[in-house]
Amino acid sequence: MSTSTPPSPPAPPARRSVALVTLGCVRNEVDSSELAGRLSSAGWDLVEDAADADVAVVNTCGFIESAKKDSVDALLEANDLKETGRTQAVVAVGCMAERYGTELAEQLPEADAVLGFDSYADLSGHLDAILAGERPASHVPRDRRRLLPLSPTARRGTTVATPGHGSSPGEEAAADARAADLAPASGPPVLRRLLEPGRPWAPLKLASGCDRRCTFCAIPAFRGAYLSRPPEDVLAEARWLGEQGVRELLLVSENSTSYGKDLGDLRALEQLLPRLAAVDGVERVRVTYLQPAEVRPGLLEAVAGTDGVADYFDLSFQHSAPALLRRMRRFGGTDDFLALLERVRALAPLAGVRSNVIVGFPGETEADVEELMGFLEAARMDVTGVFGYSDEDGTEAVGLDGHLAPEVVEERRERVEQLVEALVDERAGERVGERVRVLVEELSDEPDESGADVVVGRAEHQGPEVDGSVDVVLPQGAPRPRVGDLVEAVVTGSAGVDLVAEPVR
């Protein structure tokens, strides 16, 4: 009786490496983290430096002109590596690639591919094809708001590609076996890989897209209509992040106050916050990007009254002159905003408050600027970003009358910026004597001027990367905290937005 030799199993694919270069906001960081999870589960080696990678994937930002320039520069820099033979291919993804697609590909032939959000689920296949000498068709832009029903509650169960929302229905089972190390102990798979392991905070996406129609903003057209992540998916990812050593969750979206409206429950965020704060390993939950016109009393109370949720209010005011806000298709004004801040501080007297404002919007008058400056003086915010208006492709504001000369916009921006710098310095000085809980993020290599050991972190009122930091000066012989530890301290000084503190003895 003869026997046949069983066929040999197929050879595993050759290892190939990829570097993810991320530009723009923390929402883009979440998207890159998901792409890293997808590629890792498909057998790619993730490397930090594009010079060491077979493929450099640049996750671009398409928000404002300066961010778009940074994205183009990053693509050209990666192409320089390709020309020296250190990198084989350069691929553009992200908001700028989604927004401009074929136009970007024509103007930037150095990129081997320009891929939109719909390509994320099979990014590994696209990269393999590129390494094999193929050139995938460039993404054709479209208005992503039209991909979802107009009614928010009709959007449940959608299969539209939504970056940062994890695996989608019908996706192949890579999230089962190959990505087992990325999944939490229970709940749906979390197809994500942290790009900065060891950092004690991480962004966690609540939702994507926006249903508002601010005349200066192009984001809804390329990010799409508002789509909340189901609470159980958010919680599953929070548990996974806690298992990775993340101590602070930064909840991100285009508009966190809208969370749950497409799920049929506008109180969904209020109900989710206590559950997130109870996740093992998580010490602090921080909510970002609250739309002032949509802030509900219940949400204020949930943020201020839930242990483990930071007393932190990231309120997108944009301006305070009522007539100008109407031209922006926004609501409220100086009196409404000050009343909102009064309610915030009645609930949480030491709350951190930050915002952004646009100066030089079409039709802005000198009286509008004076009203804005008066509002900023009365608001006593910890941080305010000041931006000069510039036209954005496809926005309604481009066609508005009353455009100001660029030099006028810049003069007003500088004037408001100078005021904000003084106000921020003054507000930080008011915090001297306060007791703060500092999340340690960095261990300084150098002692301070007195020779004391210093660790650097953030207090509850400070968001990561944009709101300053706290230098905690340790007493002689005191044990040194580790990154991720929480240190109780008292503020002893300030320098601009940054604070100096000493541990509570």
TIPA-347962 format. One record per residue (C-alpha): residue number from 0; residue in one letter; x, y, z. Coordinates in pm, whole numbers, plus 50000, padded with zeros to 5 digits. Layout:
<atoms>
i | aa | X | Y | Z
NUM | A | X | Y | Z
...
</atoms>
This chain:
<atoms>
i | aa | X | Y | Z
0 | M | 50000 | 50000 | 50000
1 | S | 50155 | 50323 | 49887
2 | T | 50135 | 50639 | 50083
3 | S | 50143 | 50989 | 49947
4 | T | 50337 | 51267 | 50106
5 | P | 50104 | 51537 | 50239
6 | P | 50151 | 51875 | 50074
7 | S | 50379 | 52115 | 50253
8 | P | 50207 | 52403 | 50425
9 | P | 50239 | 52735 | 50244
10 | A | 50544 | 52935 | 50340
11 | P | 50472 | 53229 | 50565
12 | P | 50504 | 53566 | 50394
13 | A | 50840 | 53733 | 50417
14 | R | 50867 | 53979 | 50701
15 | R | 50829 | 54340 | 50593
16 | S | 50846 | 54656 | 50796
17 | V | 50644 | 54974 | 50815
18 | A | 50683 | 55310 | 50990
19 | L | 50380 | 55525 | 51072
20 | V | 50444 | 55899 | 51067
21 | T | 50154 | 56079 | 51237
22 | L | 50072 | 56447 | 51197
23 | G | 49789 | 56658 | 51332
24 | C | 49563 | 56603 | 51631
25 | V | 49527 | 56321 | 51884
26 | R | 49231 | 56187 | 51683
27 | N | 49483 | 56111 | 51409
28 | E | 49699 | 55939 | 51669
29 | V | 49411 | 55702 | 51746
30 | D | 49375 | 55628 | 51374
31 | S | 49748 | 55554 | 51344
32 | S | 49725 | 55330 | 51650
33 | E | 49448 | 55134 | 51481
34 | L | 49644 | 55109 | 51156
35 | A | 49941 | 54983 | 51357
36 | G | 49719 | 54713 | 51507
37 | R | 49588 | 54609 | 51167
38 | L | 49933 | 54592 | 51011
39 | S | 50085 | 54411 | 51308
40 | S | 49810 | 54149 | 51296
41 | A | 49884 | 54104 | 50925
42 | G | 50249 | 54024 | 50993
43 | W | 50418 | 54361 | 50949
44 | D | 50702 | 54469 | 51175
45 | L | 50642 | 54816 | 51317
46 | V | 50949 | 55038 | 51336
47 | E | 50980 | 55392 | 51468
48 | D | 51215 | 55542 | 51209
49 | A | 51105 | 55563 | 50845
50 | A | 51470 | 55515 | 50746
51 | D | 51449 | 55159 | 50884
52 | A | 51120 | 55068 | 50714
53 | D | 51029 | 54909 | 50383
54 | V | 50726 | 55141 | 50367
55 | A | 50669 | 55481 | 50526
56 | V | 50298 | 55552 | 50584
57 | V | 50235 | 55922 | 50650
58 | N | 49907 | 55989 | 50832
59 | T | 49844 | 56342 | 50710
60 | C | 49649 | 56635 | 50854
61 | G | 49418 | 56839 | 50631
62 | F | 49278 | 57089 | 50879
63 | I | 49451 | 57424 | 50814
64 | E | 49710 | 57548 | 50566
65 | S | 50009 | 57516 | 50799
66 | A | 49914 | 57158 | 50888
67 | K | 49878 | 57068 | 50521
68 | K | 50225 | 57211 | 50454
69 | D | 50368 | 57000 | 50737
70 | S | 50207 | 56692 | 50581
71 | V | 50356 | 56763 | 50238
72 | D | 50697 | 56824 | 50396
73 | A | 50677 | 56489 | 50578
74 | L | 50593 | 56309 | 50252
75 | L | 50883 | 56475 | 50071
76 | E | 51118 | 56391 | 50358
77 | A | 51012 | 56026 | 50339
78 | N | 51065 | 56036 | 49962
79 | D | 51424 | 56151 | 50020
80 | L | 51479 | 55824 | 50207
81 | K | 51330 | 55634 | 49914
82 | E | 51571 | 55798 | 49672
83 | T | 51866 | 55690 | 49886
84 | G | 51735 | 55332 | 49891
85 | R | 51666 | 55328 | 50267
86 | T | 51288 | 55311 | 50216
87 | Q | 51113 | 55136 | 49929
88 | A | 50778 | 55317 | 49925
89 | V | 50592 | 55620 | 50061
90 | V | 50215 | 55614 | 50115
91 | A | 49987 | 55904 | 50212
92 | V | 49681 | 55833 | 50427
93 | G | 49481 | 56045 | 50673
94 | C | 49273 | 56359 | 50646
95 | M | 49467 | 56536 | 50372
96 | A | 49472 | 56220 | 50159
97 | E | 49097 | 56171 | 50218
98 | R | 49020 | 56538 | 50147
99 | Y | 49222 | 56583 | 49827
100 | G | 49291 | 56230 | 49698
101 | T | 49362 | 56239 | 49324
102 | E | 49451 | 56610 | 49337
103 | L | 49720 | 56540 | 49598
104 | A | 49847 | 56243 | 49395
105 | E | 49884 | 56460 | 49083
106 | Q | 50067 | 56736 | 49270
107 | L | 50283 | 56495 | 49469
108 | P | 50397 | 56212 | 49240
109 | E | 50664 | 56127 | 49497
110 | A | 50395 | 55935 | 49692
111 | D | 50351 | 55578 | 49567
112 | A | 49988 | 55584 | 49676
113 | V | 49730 | 55824 | 49816
114 | L | 49475 | 55616 | 50005
115 | G | 49150 | 55721 | 50171
116 | F | 48969 | 55589 | 50478
117 | D | 48799 | 55312 | 50278
118 | S | 49144 | 55154 | 50224
119 | Y | 49226 | 55119 | 50594
120 | A | 49064 | 54777 | 50639
121 | D | 49299 | 54624 | 50379
122 | L | 49596 | 54856 | 50415
123 | S | 49825 | 54553 | 50442
124 | G | 49714 | 54428 | 50100
125 | H | 49769 | 54769 | 49944
126 | L | 50120 | 54794 | 50090
127 | D | 50207 | 54444 | 49969
128 | A | 50090 | 54539 | 49619
129 | I | 50304 | 54853 | 49624
130 | L | 50614 | 54654 | 49725
131 | A | 50535 | 54418 | 49437
132 | G | 50558 | 54711 | 49194
133 | E | 50192 | 54800 | 49161
134 | R | 50052 | 55151 | 49204
135 | P | 49700 | 55148 | 49351
136 | A | 49448 | 55392 | 49209
137 | S | 49441 | 55716 | 49405
138 | H | 49150 | 55788 | 49633
139 | V | 48866 | 55987 | 49472
140 | P | 48735 | 56242 | 49725
141 | R | 48365 | 56262 | 49809
142 | D | 48150 | 56433 | 50067
143 | R | 48149 | 56175 | 50347
144 | R | 47850 | 56341 | 50514
145 | R | 47633 | 56180 | 50247
146 | L | 47746 | 55826 | 50329
147 | L | 47525 | 55814 | 50639
148 | P | 47153 | 55880 | 50685
149 | L | 47053 | 56235 | 50772
150 | S | 46874 | 56116 | 51086
151 | P | 47136 | 56037 | 51355
152 | T | 46938 | 55745 | 51498
153 | A | 46920 | 55582 | 51153
154 | R | 47301 | 55549 | 51149
155 | R | 47319 | 55261 | 51398
156 | G | 47477 | 54948 | 51256
157 | T | 47647 | 55133 | 50971
158 | T | 47934 | 54971 | 50786
159 | V | 48088 | 55294 | 50657
160 | A | 48464 | 55299 | 50707
161 | T | 48525 | 55504 | 51020
162 | P | 48889 | 55533 | 51131
163 | G | 48958 | 55476 | 51497
164 | H | 48641 | 55275 | 51558
165 | G | 48808 | 54934 | 51556
166 | S | 48717 | 54639 | 51336
167 | S | 48403 | 54661 | 51124
168 | P | 48136 | 54394 | 51054
169 | G | 48245 | 54143 | 50792
170 | E | 48615 | 54213 | 50832
171 | E | 48827 | 53899 | 50814
172 | A | 48922 | 53716 | 51131
173 | A | 49262 | 53875 | 51174
174 | A | 49129 | 54013 | 51501
175 | D | 49079 | 53659 | 51630
176 | A | 49398 | 53459 | 51611
177 | R | 49674 | 53681 | 51479
178 | A | 49569 | 53980 | 51690
179 | A | 49496 | 53787 | 52009
180 | D | 49767 | 53983 | 52188
181 | L | 49586 | 54306 | 52103
182 | A | 49248 | 54203 | 52244
183 | P | 49111 | 54256 | 52595
184 | A | 49009 | 53967 | 52817
185 | S | 48645 | 54015 | 52722
186 | G | 48434 | 54214 | 52480
187 | P | 48498 | 54290 | 52113
188 | P | 48853 | 54278 | 51976
189 | V | 49055 | 54597 | 52009
190 | L | 49252 | 54615 | 51689
191 | R | 49502 | 54869 | 51813
192 | R | 49872 | 54893 | 51898
193 | L | 50010 | 55171 | 52115
194 | L | 50267 | 55377 | 51927
195 | E | 50414 | 55523 | 52246
196 | P | 50423 | 55234 | 52494
197 | G | 50515 | 55346 | 52843
198 | R | 50346 | 55683 | 52812
199 | P | 50098 | 55706 | 53101
200 | W | 49814 | 55860 | 52898
201 | A | 49644 | 55767 | 52574
202 | P | 49364 | 55906 | 52358
203 | L | 49042 | 55706 | 52334
204 | K | 48801 | 55791 | 52056
205 | L | 48435 | 55843 | 52150
206 | A | 48303 | 55931 | 51806
207 | S | 48396 | 56052 | 51459
208 | G | 48256 | 56318 | 51231
209 | C | 48039 | 56621 | 51298
210 | D | 47685 | 56732 | 51217
211 | R | 47747 | 57102 | 51275
212 | R | 47797 | 57334 | 50978
213 | C | 48040 | 57597 | 51103
214 | T | 48118 | 57817 | 50804
215 | F | 48495 | 57811 | 50861
216 | C | 48536 | 57433 | 50901
217 | A | 48587 | 57168 | 50633
218 | I | 48618 | 56871 | 50871
219 | P | 48262 | 56730 | 50831
220 | A | 48306 | 56700 | 50454
221 | F | 48601 | 56462 | 50483
222 | R | 48539 | 56309 | 50827
223 | G | 48168 | 56259 | 50766
224 | A | 47851 | 56286 | 50972
225 | Y | 47856 | 56224 | 51346
226 | L | 47892 | 55860 | 51449
227 | S | 47926 | 55750 | 51812
228 | R | 48111 | 55436 | 51911
229 | P | 47893 | 55197 | 52112
230 | P | 47962 | 55238 | 52486
231 | E | 48068 | 54873 | 52524
232 | D | 48332 | 54916 | 52251
233 | V | 48467 | 55226 | 52425
234 | L | 48477 | 55039 | 52757
235 | A | 48649 | 54737 | 52603
236 | E | 48921 | 54958 | 52463
237 | A | 48951 | 55143 | 52794
238 | R | 49006 | 54810 | 52973
239 | W | 49272 | 54716 | 52721
240 | L | 49444 | 55051 | 52767
241 | G | 49437 | 55002 | 53144
242 | E | 49605 | 54663 | 53094
243 | Q | 49879 | 54837 | 52893
244 | G | 49963 | 55065 | 53187
245 | V | 49769 | 55372 | 53073
246 | R | 49668 | 55579 | 53376
247 | E | 49483 | 55864 | 53204
248 | L | 49224 | 55829 | 52927
249 | L | 49186 | 56131 | 52697
250 | L | 48838 | 56109 | 52543
251 | V | 48848 | 56259 | 52193
252 | S | 48605 | 56332 | 51910
253 | E | 48508 | 56624 | 51689
254 | N | 48226 | 56710 | 51934
255 | S | 48201 | 56513 | 52258
256 | T | 47878 | 56685 | 52367
257 | S | 47696 | 56509 | 52080
258 | Y | 47799 | 56164 | 52200
259 | G | 47506 | 55925 | 52202
260 | K | 47261 | 56126 | 51992
261 | D | 47281 | 55866 | 51714
262 | L | 47244 | 55593 | 51976
263 | G | 46914 | 55742 | 52088
264 | D | 47047 | 55869 | 52421
265 | L | 47191 | 56217 | 52466
266 | R | 47283 | 56126 | 52825
267 | A | 47511 | 55845 | 52707
268 | L | 47830 | 56032 | 52801
269 | E | 47705 | 56111 | 53151
270 | Q | 47633 | 55739 | 53199
271 | L | 47963 | 55627 | 53044
272 | L | 48197 | 55847 | 53250
273 | P | 48154 | 55662 | 53585
274 | R | 48207 | 55328 | 53409
275 | L | 48528 | 55451 | 53246
276 | A | 48655 | 55595 | 53574
277 | A | 48603 | 55251 | 53736
278 | V | 48824 | 55066 | 53485
279 | D | 49112 | 54884 | 53654
280 | G | 49440 | 55072 | 53626
281 | V | 49280 | 55398 | 53510
282 | E | 49320 | 55685 | 53754
283 | R | 49193 | 55978 | 53550
284 | V | 48946 | 56032 | 53264
285 | R | 48958 | 56359 | 53071
286 | V | 48689 | 56480 | 52830
287 | T | 48787 | 56707 | 52542
288 | Y | 48612 | 56924 | 52285
289 | L | 48282 | 57034 | 52433
290 | Q | 48057 | 57245 | 52212
291 | P | 47931 | 57531 | 52439
292 | A | 47588 | 57548 | 52274
293 | E | 47529 | 57176 | 52348
294 | V | 47661 | 57156 | 52705
295 | R | 47388 | 57023 | 52932
296 | P | 47363 | 57076 | 53309
297 | G | 47373 | 56699 | 53354
298 | L | 47702 | 56673 | 53165
299 | L | 47858 | 56949 | 53374
300 | E | 47748 | 56769 | 53688
301 | A | 47881 | 56434 | 53564
302 | V | 48225 | 56578 | 53485
303 | A | 48250 | 56776 | 53808
304 | G | 48088 | 56517 | 54032
305 | T | 48241 | 56186 | 53922
306 | D | 48547 | 56065 | 54112
307 | G | 48824 | 55988 | 53866
308 | V | 48698 | 56232 | 53600
309 | A | 48913 | 56543 | 53573
310 | D | 48756 | 56880 | 53650
311 | Y | 48856 | 56996 | 53304
312 | F | 48644 | 57178 | 53048
313 | D | 48769 | 57208 | 52691
314 | L | 48510 | 57454 | 52554
315 | S | 48525 | 57554 | 52188
316 | F | 48415 | 57919 | 52204
317 | Q | 48584 | 58041 | 51878
318 | H | 48474 | 58402 | 51947
319 | S | 48234 | 58584 | 52178
320 | A | 48074 | 58859 | 51965
321 | P | 47718 | 58728 | 51901
322 | A | 47673 | 58870 | 51549
323 | L | 48007 | 58729 | 51435
324 | L | 47929 | 58389 | 51585
325 | R | 47609 | 58381 | 51380
326 | R | 47818 | 58434 | 51065
327 | M | 48020 | 58134 | 51180
328 | R | 47689 | 57942 | 51220
329 | R | 47753 | 57912 | 51592
330 | F | 47546 | 58015 | 51890
331 | G | 47596 | 58203 | 52215
332 | G | 47801 | 58507 | 52298
333 | T | 47985 | 58684 | 52578
334 | D | 47700 | 58676 | 52831
335 | D | 47607 | 58311 | 52759
336 | F | 47967 | 58197 | 52778
337 | L | 48041 | 58378 | 53104
338 | A | 47724 | 58229 | 53253
339 | L | 47843 | 57883 | 53146
340 | L | 48181 | 57940 | 53309
341 | E | 48008 | 58058 | 53625
342 | R | 47813 | 57730 | 53639
343 | V | 48135 | 57533 | 53583
344 | R | 48314 | 57706 | 53869
345 | A | 48015 | 57677 | 54100
346 | L | 48046 | 57299 | 54058
347 | A | 48428 | 57281 | 54046
348 | P | 48599 | 57601 | 54170
349 | L | 48949 | 57484 | 54067
350 | A | 48847 | 57342 | 53729
351 | G | 49080 | 57375 | 53433
352 | V | 48926 | 57561 | 53137
353 | R | 49074 | 57591 | 52789
354 | S | 48944 | 57715 | 52454
355 | N | 49038 | 57837 | 52106
356 | V | 48940 | 58158 | 51930
357 | I | 48953 | 58273 | 51568
358 | V | 49051 | 58634 | 51497
359 | G | 48995 | 58813 | 51167
360 | F | 48690 | 58619 | 51048
361 | P | 48514 | 58789 | 50752
362 | G | 48303 | 59079 | 50878
363 | E | 48481 | 59108 | 51214
364 | T | 48485 | 59469 | 51336
365 | E | 48708 | 59646 | 51585
366 | A | 48414 | 59640 | 51825
367 | D | 48400 | 59259 | 51788
368 | V | 48770 | 59235 | 51874
369 | E | 48720 | 59454 | 52180
370 | E | 48428 | 59237 | 52291
371 | L | 48638 | 58923 | 52249
372 | M | 48922 | 59072 | 52452
373 | G | 48681 | 59179 | 52726
374 | F | 48539 | 58827 | 52736
375 | L | 48885 | 58671 | 52764
376 | E | 48972 | 58901 | 53053
377 | A | 48654 | 58805 | 53239
378 | A | 48675 | 58432 | 53155
379 | R | 49004 | 58363 | 53342
380 | M | 49080 | 58054 | 53134
381 | D | 49396 | 57850 | 53187
382 | V | 49483 | 57822 | 52818
383 | T | 49346 | 57987 | 52503
384 | G | 49469 | 57911 | 52152
385 | V | 49453 | 58210 | 51917
386 | F | 49429 | 58153 | 51541
387 | G | 49416 | 58401 | 51256
388 | Y | 49141 | 58328 | 51004
389 | S | 49235 | 58191 | 50663
390 | D | 49010 | 58056 | 50386
391 | E | 48963 | 57681 | 50375
392 | D | 48869 | 57507 | 50049
393 | G | 48502 | 57418 | 50023
394 | T | 48382 | 57614 | 50325
395 | E | 48099 | 57865 | 50323
396 | A | 48319 | 58136 | 50474
397 | V | 48521 | 58159 | 50152
398 | G | 48221 | 58325 | 49984
399 | L | 48132 | 58562 | 50268
400 | D | 48173 | 58935 | 50223
401 | G | 48389 | 59140 | 50455
402 | H | 48717 | 58956 | 50412
403 | L | 48999 | 59137 | 50592
404 | A | 49345 | 59202 | 50455
405 | P | 49601 | 58944 | 50577
406 | E | 49801 | 59213 | 50757
407 | V | 49488 | 59321 | 50948
408 | V | 49417 | 58960 | 51050
409 | E | 49776 | 58919 | 51168
410 | E | 49776 | 59245 | 51364
411 | R | 49457 | 59142 | 51545
412 | R | 49590 | 58793 | 51610
413 | E | 49907 | 58934 | 51763
414 | R | 49708 | 59177 | 51976
415 | V | 49481 | 58906 | 52116
416 | E | 49775 | 58669 | 52156
417 | Q | 49962 | 58923 | 52370
418 | L | 49657 | 58963 | 52593
419 | V | 49617 | 58586 | 52623
420 | E | 49982 | 58539 | 52722
421 | A | 49938 | 58787 | 53007
422 | L | 49608 | 58632 | 53116
423 | V | 49749 | 58278 | 53111
424 | D | 50046 | 58389 | 53319
425 | E | 49812 | 58560 | 53565
426 | R | 49583 | 58256 | 53588
427 | A | 49878 | 58024 | 53654
428 | G | 49993 | 58259 | 53931
429 | E | 49650 | 58232 | 54092
430 | R | 49710 | 57859 | 54134
431 | V | 50006 | 57909 | 54369
432 | G | 49909 | 57750 | 54699
433 | E | 49666 | 57503 | 54541
434 | R | 49696 | 57132 | 54612
435 | V | 49734 | 56933 | 54290
436 | R | 49758 | 56568 | 54194
437 | V | 50034 | 56532 | 53938
438 | L | 50057 | 56241 | 53692
439 | V | 50432 | 56185 | 53644
440 | E | 50527 | 56173 | 53275
441 | E | 50899 | 56238 | 53272
442 | L | 51197 | 56193 | 53502
443 | S | 51431 | 56488 | 53458
444 | D | 51798 | 56407 | 53396
445 | E | 51913 | 56738 | 53540
446 | P | 51859 | 56876 | 53891
447 | D | 51713 | 57224 | 53931
448 | E | 51918 | 57532 | 54022
449 | S | 51928 | 57429 | 54389
450 | G | 52047 | 57079 | 54301
451 | A | 51711 | 56918 | 54384
452 | D | 51573 | 56623 | 54189
453 | V | 51276 | 56707 | 53963
454 | V | 51000 | 56502 | 53801
455 | V | 50766 | 56646 | 53537
456 | G | 50397 | 56578 | 53498
457 | R | 50050 | 56728 | 53472
458 | A | 49788 | 56833 | 53722
459 | E | 49419 | 56764 | 53681
460 | H | 49354 | 57100 | 53514
461 | Q | 49616 | 57038 | 53242
462 | G | 49551 | 56840 | 52927
463 | P | 49845 | 56659 | 52763
464 | E | 50089 | 56842 | 52536
465 | V | 49895 | 57169 | 52509
466 | D | 49820 | 57294 | 52860
467 | G | 50160 | 57316 | 53025
468 | S | 50319 | 57098 | 53290
469 | V | 50418 | 57082 | 53657
470 | D | 50778 | 57048 | 53777
471 | V | 50765 | 56863 | 54109
472 | V | 51076 | 56944 | 54312
473 | L | 51161 | 56651 | 54538
474 | P | 51302 | 56700 | 54889
475 | Q | 51660 | 56589 | 54954
476 | G | 51672 | 56210 | 54985
477 | A | 51308 | 56160 | 54889
478 | P | 51230 | 55846 | 54684
479 | R | 51188 | 55918 | 54317
480 | P | 50842 | 55848 | 54170
481 | R | 50809 | 55644 | 53852
482 | V | 50645 | 55746 | 53527
483 | G | 50272 | 55685 | 53575
484 | D | 50274 | 55755 | 53948
485 | L | 50043 | 56018 | 54094
486 | V | 50205 | 56267 | 54333
487 | E | 50014 | 56490 | 54572
488 | A | 50180 | 56832 | 54569
489 | V | 50130 | 57200 | 54648
490 | V | 50195 | 57464 | 54382
491 | T | 50480 | 57698 | 54485
492 | G | 50540 | 57897 | 54168
493 | S | 50459 | 57949 | 53801
494 | A | 50630 | 58044 | 53476
495 | G | 50383 | 58117 | 53199
496 | V | 50143 | 57824 | 53183
497 | D | 50383 | 57590 | 53364
498 | L | 50381 | 57537 | 53740
499 | V | 50635 | 57441 | 54007
500 | A | 50523 | 57230 | 54304
501 | E | 50654 | 57043 | 54606
502 | P | 50520 | 56708 | 54729
503 | V | 50285 | 56717 | 55023
504 | R | 50489 | 56604 | 55322
</atoms>
